[in-house]
Amino acid sequence: MRVNVGFLAIALGLAITVTGCASPPNADVEAARASIDRAVTDGAGQFAAESLKAAQDAGAALDAELNAQQSKWFKSYDRARALAVAAKAAGDKAAAEAVAGKEKAEAVAAKEKADAAARAKARMAAVRIGGTIKAPTKIKDVKPVYPAIAQSARVAGVVTIEATIGADGKVVDATVVRSVPLLDQAALDAVRQWEYTPTLLNGVPVPVLVTVTINFTRQ
């Protein structure tokens, strides 16, 4: 009986020793932290803020679990390992979304730059209506939306706009030359959707400048 008790004591001691010496999942932890750091570097704070927060929260939960195990006599890092894997996955997701978001933003910026260059080119090449240059015929009309704030303030009036009509008949640029502040944007939004028949000069379509007026009358 004494032998059996001694054997059990030794076995229990070995078990305690093994459990107490359980090692933290350092490789998994470092991979998780590197993934979250990469997401930050890739611009997740700007392009994937929600995913970055989720990754950082997962990283915080991992750190809390590691700290909790440090204060224990008998350590177990199974949960820490699972949290590390989850934190890395969240970091990878945030990094991927950041890269995609940045690429999308760059594409939008490039398009806006190209559109601005096209507008500038059209303005420089545009000819004014008059003489042999006939006014184009509008083929698509969009009525302006009377802003509620202007109606409430009982604001009415005429907004005059100089529009550049591209060679294809679409409005490529519009500028207010006579303003009614509460009505200008509504007028521009409408005019920019108008379309005209192409204007020909010596049989070749050319951009033209036209002056249009939008009259807002109180209901």
N, C-alpha and C positions, 0 to 999 in steps of 0.2 A: 504493500500500500504506500509506503514511504517512497518507493521508487517511482510509482505512478504519479504521486503528487509532485515529486521533483521533476519528472519528465514534463508534466503539464506546466510547471513554473518556467522551465527552460523554454518550452514552445511558446508560452505567452510572452516571455521576454523577447524572444526572437521576433514575434509578430509585432510587438510594440516598437522594437528597434527599426524594423522595416517600414512600418507606417510612419514613425516619427521622422525618418530620413527621406520621405518621399520628396522628389525633386520637382521644382516648378517647371512648367513647359516653356523654357526660355526661348527656344527656336520659334514656337508658335506666337509667343508674346512679342518678340522682336518683329516677326513678320506682320503682325497686326498693327504695331506702331508705325512701321515703315509704310504700310498701305495708307494709313490715315494721314501721315506726313506727306505722302505723294499726292493725295487728294487735295490737300491744302496748297501745295506747290503748283498743282495743275489748275488752280483757280476755282475750286469747288465752292469757296466762300461766295463767289460772284455768280457762278453758273449752275451750281447744284447745292444751294444753301441747305435745303431740307435734308438731302441725303448726307451732307457733311455733318450736320447736327446729329443725325441718327448714328453715324459712324463714331463721332466723338462721344456720344452717350454710351455706345457699346464699349469704347475704350475706357471710359470712366468706370463702368461696371466691372470691367476686367481688373483695373487697378484696385478697386475696392475689394474684390475677392482675393487678390494677391495679398493685400495688406491684412485682410482678415485671417488668412492662413498663417501669416507670419507670427501672429499672437497666439497661435494654438500650439499645444504640445504635440498633439497627433495631427499631422498635416495630410490633407488630401487635395490634390490639384486637378481632379477630374473636371470639376465645374469650371475652373480657371482655363483649362484646355479648351473646353467647349465655348467659353466666352471669347477666347482668343480667336478661334476659328470664325465665330460670328462677327467679331470686330473686323477681322481682315476682309471678310466678304462684304461688309458694309463699306469699308474703306475702298475696296476695289470698285464697288458700284458707284460711289461718289466720284472717284477719279474718272471712271468711264463717262459718267454724265457730264463732268466738267469739260472733258475734251470735246465731247459732242456739242455741248453748249457753246464753247468757245468757237468751234468751227462754224456753227450756225450764225453766231454773232458776226464773225468775220465775213461770212457770205452776204449777210444783210448789209453790212457796211460797204462791201465792195459793190453791191448792186446800187446802193444809194449814191455812191461816188460816181458810178457809171451813168446813172440817171441824171445826176447833177451836170455831168460833162455833156450829156446829150441835150439837156435843156439849154445850157450855155451855147452850144454849137448851133442849136435851132434859133435861139435869139439873135445870134450874130448874122445868121444867114437869112433871117426872115425879112420879107418885103412888106411894105404897107399897102393896104387896099387903096385903090385909086387909079385913075387913068385906064390903062389896059388891064390892070389887075382887078378882076372882079371879086366881089365879096363871096366867100364860100357859102354854100347852103347847109344849114344845120340839119343833120339827119338823125341825131339822137339828142333829145332834150331831157334834162333832169331838173325838176322844180326844186328850188331851195326850201329847206325846212326852217320855218320861222322860229327862232329860238324862244323858248318859253320865258327866259329871263327878260328878253326884249319886249315880249308881249306884256308881261307883268309890269314892266317899267313904261309901257305905252310908247316904246321907241319905234319909229317908222322912218322911211327915207329911201334914198336911192344910193346904191353902191355901184361905183363905176370901176370896171376891171379891164386891164389890158391883157389880152390872152394871146399866147403864141400857139398857132395851129401848125402842127407838124405836117410834113409832106404827105403823110398818110391820112390826114384829116383829124387826128386826135389832138386834144389839148395837151401840150407838153409843159406849159408854164402859164402861170396866171399871177398877176400883181394888181393889188388894189391901188387905184390912182385917185379915187374919191371915196373917202371912208365914212362909215357910220360904225363906230367901234363895236357895238353889240351885234352888228349884222355882218361884219366883214367875213368872218370864217364861214358862216352859212353860205354866203354868196360864192366864196372860193370853192367850197366843197361841191357845190352844184356845177359850176362852170368847168371844173376839172374833169367832169364826167361827160361833158358834151362831145359830140363828134360831128364832123363836117365832111362835105365832099372835098376831095383834094383840089387844091388850087394849082392851075397850070400856067407856066410861063414858057412860051415858045414850045408848048407841048410837053414840058417837063414839070412834074409835081414839085412845088416849092413850099417851104414854110412861110406863113404870113402872120402879120400882126393885126388883130382886130380889137376894137373897143366895144365892150358890151356893158349894158346897164341892168342891174337887178333892182326891181322896185318892190319894197316891202311896205305893204299897207295894213294898218290895223284892222282886225276883224270886227 
